[in-house]
């Protein structure tokens, strides 16, 4: 294969076009970099999250080796139940307090991310000193609180770094895909360090990686926190049927994942399966999640988000049913891979639904509430898996039944367009429901205005405006414009 440069040299440099600029192909390293991290402002955040994933892998390996694998399955059950409880509590604390804290930090979201990295590095070093004392659990709790705060703030930062809102799904998929790669590589390195050294050494490595993440976040630049007004709009957006249905579907998938990982983990260890089988199950879940990051954008370009959830729920239920009826190591591994891919695709579908119908819901406070519900589903299902004692094949069939039920509920719930259900509810009741949502989250002035309008009977649209034959969207926009003009006139 010849290049423009080699052709010019062969002609003795007499080619009149020899000095003309020629397009240069990106180096292989550059192409890999673009595939992993993307381009534009979002690339910096993708790098930051990949470092966070690497540090998280080191942290998880050190704790898993100390809490789970160092003792018998029966002795590990109470420890794991306590640990699962600790993973839920951070969300309950983070949800109400994170949003006002973020707004008070100078530098906005990016400064908050730096703080979480530094705090987690300090906590990792402290845990390394207290790994075998009762102080371990409050330190782990503090570390989990900080980790959840990072996750919520990072999600809130994504829209500010994407040039086009239509790129949000692809950006989130790339962030997850790159984090999966770096997490897997880091987990392998952490496991090797844990084996040849100790859990303490692995935690020290996690602290070093967290500090590297703090330094790397500086390149992201300042990202302002969403406004208080955006939070008010988000509450209304999240109350839409399509959004709440997507959250419910994702809760079912998260619950299935939490149950599967812990039920299979304990049942396989109790059955005397070799450690590599459990390792293959964990790796299969990660592989499925990785594959899902490729499939999700493709599915979204061809099918709406509702159909994406239908496909993954049915696929996961079918794989689990086959895995239970024809139980074996291979079928169990296939079930986990399909479930991992389904959860990953479902997460992208949820992100796409929020992107399209609730764009302001990616504020720190609103997103914290969504994450709390998802984490609650995962923890409760995982606790159930740890508490019960059944064989793996029974667990797979239980999983299949749950997923099949979730698929049926999803199909029934989404069989009619959301606006049909809204039209069947009187306008005054819908407005009162919205007033309750706003009041429950502290927006009392707006709730009072809406409630008084309903009480005074000022909610009959047809009495004041003839919308017959007029596009509903156009009529609504005209009414809003008229109201805005009247409000401005009163302020003069």
MIMI-39571 format. One record per residue (C-alpha): residue number from 1; x, y, z. Coordinates in steps of 0.5 Angstrom, whole numbers, plus 2048, in hexadecimal, padded with zeros to 3 digits. Each point is the difference from the previous one (the first is absolute). Layout:
resi->NUM; x->X; y->Y; z->Z
...
This chain:
resi->1; x->800; y->800; z->800
resi->2; x->803; y->807; z->7FE
resi->3; x->7FF; y->806; z->803
resi->4; x->800; y->807; z->7FE
resi->5; x->807; y->801; z->803
resi->6; x->803; y->7FA; z->7FD
resi->7; x->7FD; y->802; z->7F9
resi->8; x->803; y->807; z->800
resi->9; x->807; y->7FD; z->802
resi->10; x->800; y->7FA; z->7FA
resi->11; x->7FF; y->806; z->7FB
resi->12; x->806; y->803; z->803
resi->13; x->7FC; y->806; z->803
resi->14; x->7FE; y->803; z->7F9
resi->15; x->7F9; y->7FF; z->801
resi->16; x->7FC; y->807; z->800
resi->17; x->7FB; y->7FD; z->806
resi->18; x->806; y->7FE; z->804
resi->19; x->7FF; y->806; z->805
resi->20; x->7F9; y->800; z->800
resi->21; x->7FD; y->7FE; z->807
resi->22; x->7FD; y->7F9; z->800
resi->23; x->7FB; y->7FE; z->805
resi->24; x->803; y->7FC; z->806
resi->25; x->7FD; y->7FA; z->803
resi->26; x->7FF; y->7FF; z->807
resi->27; x->805; y->7FC; z->804
resi->28; x->7FE; y->7F9; z->803
resi->29; x->801; y->803; z->807
resi->30; x->7FB; y->806; z->7FE
resi->31; x->7FB; y->7FC; z->7FD
resi->32; x->800; y->7FC; z->806
resi->33; x->800; y->806; z->804
resi->34; x->7FA; y->802; z->7FC
resi->35; x->7FC; y->7FA; z->801
resi->36; x->801; y->7FF; z->807
resi->37; x->7FF; y->807; z->803
resi->38; x->7FD; y->804; z->7FA
resi->39; x->801; y->807; z->7FE
resi->40; x->7FE; y->807; z->802
resi->41; x->7FF; y->802; z->807
resi->42; x->7FD; y->7F9; z->802
resi->43; x->806; y->7FD; z->7FF
resi->44; x->803; y->803; z->806
resi->45; x->7FB; y->7FE; z->805
resi->46; x->800; y->7F9; z->7FD
resi->47; x->807; y->7FF; z->802
resi->48; x->7FF; y->802; z->807
resi->49; x->7FA; y->7FB; z->800
resi->50; x->805; y->7FB; z->7FE
resi->51; x->805; y->801; z->805
resi->52; x->7FA; y->800; z->805
resi->53; x->7FE; y->7F9; z->7FE
resi->54; x->808; y->7FE; z->801
resi->55; x->800; y->803; z->807
resi->56; x->7F9; y->7FC; z->801
resi->57; x->803; y->7FA; z->7FE
resi->58; x->805; y->800; z->805
resi->59; x->7FC; y->802; z->805
resi->60; x->7FB; y->7FA; z->7FF
resi->61; x->805; y->7FB; z->7FF
resi->62; x->803; y->802; z->807
resi->63; x->7FA; y->7FF; z->803
resi->64; x->7FD; y->7FA; z->7FD
resi->65; x->806; y->7FC; z->802
resi->66; x->800; y->803; z->807
resi->67; x->7F8; y->7FF; z->801
resi->68; x->7FE; y->7FB; z->7FB
resi->69; x->805; y->7FB; z->7FE
resi->70; x->804; y->7FF; z->807
resi->71; x->7FB; y->7FD; z->804
resi->72; x->7FB; y->7FA; z->7FE
resi->73; x->7F9; y->802; z->7FD
resi->74; x->7FC; y->7FF; z->806
resi->75; x->805; y->805; z->804
resi->76; x->800; y->805; z->7FA
resi->77; x->7F8; y->801; z->800
resi->78; x->7FF; y->804; z->805
resi->79; x->806; y->804; z->7FE
resi->80; x->7FE; y->801; z->7F9
resi->81; x->7F9; y->802; z->803
resi->82; x->803; y->805; z->804
resi->83; x->804; y->803; z->7FA
resi->84; x->7FA; y->800; z->7FB
resi->85; x->7FC; y->804; z->806
resi->86; x->806; y->805; z->800
resi->87; x->800; y->801; z->7F8
resi->88; x->7F8; y->802; z->800
resi->89; x->801; y->805; z->806
resi->90; x->805; y->805; z->7FC
resi->91; x->7FA; y->801; z->7FB
resi->92; x->7FB; y->801; z->806
resi->93; x->805; y->806; z->802
resi->94; x->803; y->802; z->7FA
resi->95; x->7F9; y->801; z->7FC
resi->96; x->7FD; y->806; z->805
resi->97; x->807; y->803; z->801
resi->98; x->804; y->800; z->7FA
resi->99; x->7FD; y->805; z->7FC
resi->100; x->801; y->806; z->805
resi->101; x->807; y->7FE; z->801
resi->102; x->802; y->800; z->7F9
resi->103; x->7FD; y->807; z->7FF
resi->104; x->804; y->803; z->805
resi->105; x->807; y->7FD; z->7FE
resi->106; x->804; y->805; z->7FC
resi->107; x->801; y->7FD; z->7F9
resi->108; x->7FA; y->7FC; z->800
resi->109; x->7FF; y->7F9; z->7FE
resi->110; x->807; y->7FF; z->7FE
resi->111; x->803; y->803; z->806
resi->112; x->7FB; y->7FB; z->804
resi->113; x->803; y->7FA; z->7FC
resi->114; x->807; y->802; z->802
resi->115; x->7FE; y->800; z->807
resi->116; x->7FD; y->7F9; z->800
resi->117; x->806; y->7FD; z->7FD
resi->118; x->805; y->803; z->805
resi->119; x->7FB; y->7FE; z->806
resi->120; x->800; y->7F9; z->7FD
resi->121; x->807; y->800; z->800
resi->122; x->801; y->802; z->807
resi->123; x->7FA; y->7FB; z->802
resi->124; x->804; y->7FA; z->7FC
resi->125; x->806; y->801; z->804
resi->126; x->7FC; y->801; z->807
resi->127; x->7FD; y->7F9; z->7FE
resi->128; x->806; y->7FD; z->7FF
resi->129; x->802; y->801; z->807
resi->130; x->7FA; y->7FE; z->803
resi->131; x->7FE; y->7FA; z->7FB
resi->132; x->7FF; y->7FB; z->806
resi->133; x->7FD; y->804; z->805
resi->134; x->7F9; y->803; z->801
resi->135; x->802; y->807; z->7FE
resi->136; x->800; y->7FC; z->7F9
resi->137; x->7F8; y->801; z->7FF
resi->138; x->7FF; y->807; z->801
resi->139; x->806; y->802; z->7FC
resi->140; x->7FD; y->7FC; z->7FA
resi->141; x->7FA; y->803; z->801
resi->142; x->803; y->807; z->7FF
resi->143; x->804; y->7FD; z->7FA
resi->144; x->7F9; y->7FE; z->7FD
resi->145; x->7FD; y->807; z->801
resi->146; x->805; y->803; z->7FD
resi->147; x->800; y->7FB; z->7FA
resi->148; x->7F9; y->801; z->7FF
resi->149; x->801; y->808; z->800
resi->150; x->805; y->7FF; z->7FB
resi->151; x->7FB; y->7FC; z->7FC
resi->152; x->7FA; y->805; z->800
resi->153; x->804; y->806; z->7FF
resi->154; x->804; y->7FC; z->7FA
resi->155; x->7F9; y->7FF; z->7FD
resi->156; x->7FE; y->807; z->801
resi->157; x->806; y->802; z->7FC
resi->158; x->7FF; y->7FC; z->7FA
resi->159; x->7FB; y->805; z->7FC
resi->160; x->804; y->806; z->801
resi->161; x->806; y->7FD; z->7FD
resi->162; x->7FC; y->7FD; z->7FA
resi->163; x->800; y->805; z->7FA
resi->164; x->7F9; y->7FD; z->7FD
resi->165; x->7FB; y->7FD; z->805
resi->166; x->7FF; y->7FA; z->7FA
resi->167; x->807; y->7FE; z->802
resi->168; x->7FE; y->7FE; z->808
resi->169; x->7FF; y->7F9; z->7FF
resi->170; x->806; y->7FF; z->7FC
resi->171; x->804; y->804; z->805
resi->172; x->7FD; y->7FC; z->806
resi->173; x->801; y->7F9; z->7FC
resi->174; x->808; y->802; z->7FF
resi->175; x->801; y->802; z->807
resi->176; x->7FD; y->7FA; z->802
resi->177; x->804; y->7FC; z->7FB
resi->178; x->807; y->803; z->802
resi->179; x->7FE; y->7FF; z->807
resi->180; x->7FF; y->7F9; z->7FF
resi->181; x->806; y->7FF; z->7FD
resi->182; x->805; y->804; z->805
resi->183; x->7FC; y->7FD; z->805
resi->184; x->801; y->7F8; z->7FE
resi->185; x->808; y->802; z->7FF
resi->186; x->800; y->803; z->806
resi->187; x->7FD; y->7FB; z->804
resi->188; x->805; y->7FB; z->7FD
resi->189; x->806; y->804; z->802
resi->190; x->7FC; y->801; z->807
resi->191; x->7FF; y->7F8; z->801
resi->192; x->807; y->7FF; z->7FE
resi->193; x->803; y->805; z->805
resi->194; x->7FB; y->7FD; z->806
resi->195; x->802; y->7F9; z->7FE
resi->196; x->808; y->802; z->801
resi->197; x->7FF; y->805; z->805
resi->198; x->7FA; y->802; z->804
resi->199; x->7F9; y->803; z->800
resi->200; x->804; y->806; z->804
resi->201; x->804; y->801; z->7FA
resi->202; x->7FA; y->800; z->7FB
resi->203; x->7FD; y->805; z->804
resi->204; x->806; y->805; z->7FF
resi->205; x->800; y->7FF; z->7F9
resi->206; x->7F9; y->802; z->800
resi->207; x->802; y->806; z->804
resi->208; x->805; y->802; z->7FA
resi->209; x->7FC; y->7FF; z->7FB
resi->210; x->7FA; y->804; z->803
resi->211; x->806; y->806; z->801
resi->212; x->801; y->7FF; z->7F8
resi->213; x->7F9; y->801; z->7FF
resi->214; x->800; y->806; z->804
resi->215; x->805; y->803; z->7FC
resi->216; x->7FD; y->7FE; z->7F9
resi->217; x->7FA; y->803; z->802
resi->218; x->803; y->807; z->7FF
resi->219; x->800; y->7FF; z->7F9
resi->220; x->7F9; y->800; z->800
resi->221; x->7FF; y->807; z->801
resi->222; x->7FA; y->803; z->804
resi->223; x->7F9; y->7FE; z->800
resi->224; x->7FB; y->804; z->803
resi->225; x->7FB; y->7FC; z->804
resi->226; x->7F9; y->800; z->7FD
resi->227; x->7FB; y->806; z->802
resi->228; x->7FB; y->7FF; z->806
resi->229; x->7FB; y->802; z->7FA
resi->230; x->802; y->7FA; z->7FC
resi->231; x->7FF; y->7FB; z->807
resi->232; x->7F9; y->803; z->800
resi->233; x->7FF; y->7FE; z->7F9
resi->234; x->803; y->7F9; z->801
resi->235; x->7FB; y->7FE; z->805
resi->236; x->7FA; y->802; z->7FB
resi->237; x->804; y->7FC; z->7FA
resi->238; x->801; y->7FA; z->805
resi->239; x->7F9; y->7FF; z->801
resi->240; x->7FE; y->7FE; z->7F9
resi->241; x->7FE; y->7F9; z->7FF
resi->242; x->805; y->7FE; z->7FB
resi->243; x->806; y->803; z->805
resi->244; x->7FD; y->7FC; z->806
resi->245; x->7FF; y->7FA; z->7FC
resi->246; x->807; y->800; z->7FD
resi->247; x->802; y->801; z->807
resi->248; x->7FC; y->7FA; z->803
resi->249; x->803; y->7FB; z->7FA
resi->250; x->807; y->802; z->802
resi->251; x->7FE; y->7FE; z->807
resi->252; x->7FE; y->7FA; z->7FE
resi->253; x->806; y->7FE; z->7FC
resi->254; x->805; y->803; z->806
resi->255; x->7FC; y->7FB; z->805
resi->256; x->801; y->7FA; z->7FB
resi->257; x->808; y->802; z->800
resi->258; x->800; y->801; z->807
resi->259; x->7FD; y->7F9; z->802
resi->260; x->804; y->7FC; z->7FA
resi->261; x->807; y->802; z->802
resi->262; x->7FF; y->7FF; z->808
resi->263; x->7FB; y->7FA; z->7FF
resi->264; x->805; y->7FC; z->7FB
resi->265; x->806; y->803; z->804
resi->266; x->7FE; y->7FC; z->807
resi->267; x->7FD; y->7FA; z->7FD
resi->268; x->806; y->7FF; z->7FC
resi->269; x->804; y->800; z->805
resi->270; x->7FC; y->7FC; z->805
resi->271; x->800; y->7FB; z->7FA
resi->272; x->807; y->7FF; z->800
resi->273; x->801; y->803; z->7F9
resi->274; x->807; y->802; z->7FF
resi->275; x->802; y->808; z->800
resi->276; x->801; y->801; z->7F9
resi->277; x->7F8; y->7FE; z->7FF
resi->278; x->7FE; y->806; z->804
resi->279; x->806; y->804; z->7FD
resi->280; x->7FD; y->7FE; z->7F9
resi->281; x->7F9; y->802; z->803
resi->282; x->802; y->807; z->802
resi->283; x->804; y->801; z->7F9
resi->284; x->7FA; y->7FE; z->7FC
resi->285; x->7FC; y->805; z->803
resi->286; x->805; y->805; z->7FE
resi->287; x->801; y->7FE; z->7F9
resi->288; x->7F8; y->800; z->7FF
resi->289; x->800; y->807; z->803
resi->290; x->806; y->802; z->7FB
resi->291; x->7FC; y->7FD; z->7FA
resi->292; x->7FA; y->804; z->802
resi->293; x->804; y->806; z->7FF
resi->294; x->800; y->7FF; z->7F9
resi->295; x->7F9; y->7FD; z->7FF
resi->296; x->7FD; y->806; z->804
resi->297; x->801; y->805; z->7FB
resi->298; x->7FF; y->7FC; z->7FA
resi->299; x->7F9; y->7FE; z->803
resi->300; x->7FE; y->807; z->801
resi->301; x->801; y->802; z->7F9
resi->302; x->7FB; y->7FB; z->7FE
resi->303; x->7FB; y->7FF; z->806
resi->304; x->7FD; y->805; z->805
resi->305; x->802; y->7FF; z->807
resi->306; x->7FA; y->7FC; z->802
resi->307; x->802; y->7FB; z->7FB
resi->308; x->807; y->800; z->803
resi->309; x->7FD; y->7FE; z->807
resi->310; x->7FB; y->7FB; z->7FD
resi->311; x->806; y->7FC; z->7FC
resi->312; x->805; y->800; z->806
resi->313; x->7FB; y->7FE; z->805
resi->314; x->7FD; y->7FA; z->7FB
resi->315; x->807; y->7FE; z->7FE
resi->316; x->803; y->800; z->808
resi->317; x->7FA; y->7FC; z->802
resi->318; x->800; y->7FB; z->7FA
resi->319; x->808; y->7FF; z->801
resi->320; x->7FE; y->7FF; z->808
resi->321; x->7FB; y->7FB; z->7FE
resi->322; x->804; y->7FC; z->7FC
resi->323; x->806; y->800; z->805
resi->324; x->7FC; y->7FD; z->805
resi->325; x->7FC; y->7FB; z->7FC
resi->326; x->807; y->7FE; z->7FD
resi->327; x->804; y->801; z->806
resi->328; x->808; y->800; z->7FF
resi->329; x->806; y->804; z->801
resi->330; x->7FF; y->802; z->7F8
resi->331; x->7F9; y->802; z->801
resi->332; x->801; y->804; z->806
resi->333; x->806; y->804; z->7FD
resi->334; x->7FB; y->802; z->7FA
resi->335; x->7FB; y->802; z->805
resi->336; x->804; y->805; z->803
resi->337; x->803; y->802; z->7FA
resi->338; x->7F9; y->802; z->7FD
resi->339; x->7FE; y->803; z->806
resi->340; x->806; y->804; z->801
resi->341; x->7FF; y->803; z->7F9
resi->342; x->7F8; y->801; z->801
resi->343; x->802; y->804; z->806
resi->344; x->805; y->804; z->7FC
resi->345; x->7FB; y->801; z->7FA
resi->346; x->7FB; y->802; z->805
resi->347; x->804; y->805; z->804
resi->348; x->801; y->803; z->7F9
resi->349; x->7F9; y->800; z->7FE
resi->350; x->7FE; y->804; z->807
resi->351; x->806; y->805; z->7FE
resi->352; x->7FC; y->801; z->7F9
resi->353; x->7F9; y->801; z->803
resi->354; x->803; y->805; z->805
resi->355; x->804; y->803; z->7FB
resi->356; x->7FA; y->801; z->7FB
resi->357; x->7FA; y->801; z->805
resi->358; x->804; y->803; z->807
resi->359; x->806; y->803; z->7FE
resi->360; x->800; y->804; z->806
resi->361; x->800; y->7FA; z->804
resi->362; x->807; y->7FF; z->800
resi->363; x->801; y->805; z->805
resi->364; x->804; y->7FE; z->807
resi->365; x->7FA; y->7FF; z->804
resi->366; x->7FB; y->7FE; z->7FB
resi->367; x->805; y->7FA; z->7FE
resi->368; x->801; y->7FE; z->807
resi->369; x->7F9; y->7FE; z->801
resi->370; x->800; y->7FC; z->7FA
resi->371; x->807; y->7FD; z->802
resi->372; x->7FD; y->7FF; z->807
resi->373; x->7FA; y->7FC; z->7FD
resi->374; x->805; y->7FB; z->7FC
resi->375; x->804; y->7FF; z->805
resi->376; x->7FB; y->7FE; z->805
resi->377; x->7FD; y->7FB; z->7FB
resi->378; x->807; y->7FD; z->7FF
resi->379; x->802; y->800; z->808
resi->380; x->7F9; y->7FD; z->802
resi->381; x->801; y->7FA; z->7FA
resi->382; x->807; y->7FF; z->802
resi->383; x->7FE; y->7FF; z->808
resi->384; x->7FA; y->7FB; z->7FE
resi->385; x->806; y->7FC; z->7FC
resi->386; x->804; y->800; z->806
resi->387; x->7FB; y->7FE; z->805
resi->388; x->7FD; y->7FB; z->7FC
resi->389; x->803; y->7F9; z->7FF
resi->390; x->7FE; y->7FC; z->7FA
resi->391; x->804; y->7FD; z->7FA
resi->392; x->803; y->804; z->7FA
resi->393; x->7FB; y->7FD; z->7FB
resi->394; x->7FA; y->802; z->805
resi->395; x->803; y->807; z->800
resi->396; x->800; y->800; z->7F9
resi->397; x->7F9; y->7FE; z->7FF
resi->398; x->7FE; y->805; z->805
resi->399; x->803; y->805; z->7FC
resi->400; x->7FD; y->7FE; z->7FA
resi->401; x->7F9; y->801; z->803
resi->402; x->801; y->807; z->803
resi->403; x->803; y->802; z->7F9
resi->404; x->7FA; y->7FD; z->7FD
resi->405; x->7FB; y->803; z->804
resi->406; x->804; y->807; z->7FF
resi->407; x->7FF; y->7FF; z->7F9
resi->408; x->7F9; y->7FF; z->800
resi->409; x->7FF; y->806; z->805
resi->410; x->804; y->804; z->7FB
resi->411; x->7FC; y->7FE; z->7FA
resi->412; x->7F9; y->801; z->803
resi->413; x->802; y->807; z->803
resi->414; x->803; y->803; z->7FA
resi->415; x->7FB; y->7FD; z->7FB
resi->416; x->7FC; y->806; z->800
resi->417; x->803; y->807; z->7FE
resi->418; x->802; y->804; z->806
resi->419; x->7FC; y->806; z->7FE
resi->420; x->7FA; y->7FC; z->800
resi->421; x->800; y->7FE; z->807
resi->422; x->801; y->807; z->801
resi->423; x->7FA; y->802; z->7FD
resi->424; x->7FC; y->7FC; z->804
resi->425; x->802; y->803; z->806
resi->426; x->7FC; y->807; z->801
resi->427; x->805; y->806; z->7FF
resi->428; x->7FE; y->803; z->807
resi->429; x->803; y->7F9; z->804
resi->430; x->806; y->800; z->7FB
resi->431; x->801; y->807; z->803
resi->432; x->7FF; y->7FE; z->807
resi->433; x->805; y->7FA; z->7FF
resi->434; x->805; y->805; z->7FD
resi->435; x->7FF; y->805; z->806
resi->436; x->801; y->7FA; z->805
resi->437; x->807; y->7FE; z->7FC
resi->438; x->802; y->807; z->801
resi->439; x->7FE; y->801; z->807
resi->440; x->804; y->7FA; z->802
resi->441; x->806; y->803; z->7FD
resi->442; x->800; y->806; z->803
resi->443; x->7FD; y->805; z->7FB
resi->444; x->7FA; y->802; z->804
resi->445; x->7FF; y->807; z->7FC
resi->446; x->7FE; y->7FC; z->7FA
resi->447; x->7FC; y->7FB; z->803
resi->448; x->7FC; y->805; z->803
resi->449; x->7FF; y->804; z->7FA
resi->450; x->7FE; y->7F9; z->7FC
resi->451; x->7FB; y->7FE; z->806
resi->452; x->7FD; y->807; z->800
resi->453; x->7FF; y->800; z->7F9
resi->454; x->7FC; y->7F9; z->801
resi->455; x->7FC; y->802; z->806
resi->456; x->7FE; y->806; z->7FC
resi->457; x->7FE; y->7FC; z->7FA
resi->458; x->805; y->803; z->7FB
resi->459; x->802; y->7FA; z->7FD
resi->460; x->7FA; y->7FF; z->7FB
resi->461; x->804; y->802; z->7F9
resi->462; x->7FA; y->7FF; z->7FC
resi->463; x->7FD; y->806; z->803
resi->464; x->805; y->805; z->7FF
resi->465; x->803; y->7FD; z->7FA
resi->466; x->7FD; y->7FD; z->7FA
resi->467; x->805; y->7FB; z->7FE
resi->468; x->7FC; y->7FC; z->7FB
resi->469; x->803; y->7FF; z->7F9
resi->470; x->807; y->803; z->803
resi->471; x->806; y->7FC; z->801
resi->472; x->801; y->7FF; z->808
resi->473; x->807; y->801; z->800
resi->474; x->7FF; y->807; z->7FC
resi->475; x->7FA; y->802; z->805
resi->476; x->804; y->7FE; z->806
resi->477; x->806; y->805; z->7FE
resi->478; x->7FB; y->805; z->7FE
resi->479; x->7FD; y->800; z->807
resi->480; x->807; y->800; z->803
resi->481; x->802; y->806; z->7FC
resi->482; x->7FA; y->804; z->802
resi->483; x->801; y->7FE; z->807
resi->484; x->808; y->802; z->800
resi->485; x->7FE; y->807; z->7FD
resi->486; x->7FB; y->801; z->805
resi->487; x->805; y->7FF; z->806
resi->488; x->805; y->804; z->7FD
resi->489; x->7FA; y->806; z->7FF
resi->490; x->7FF; y->7FF; z->808
resi->491; x->807; y->801; z->802
resi->492; x->801; y->807; z->7FC
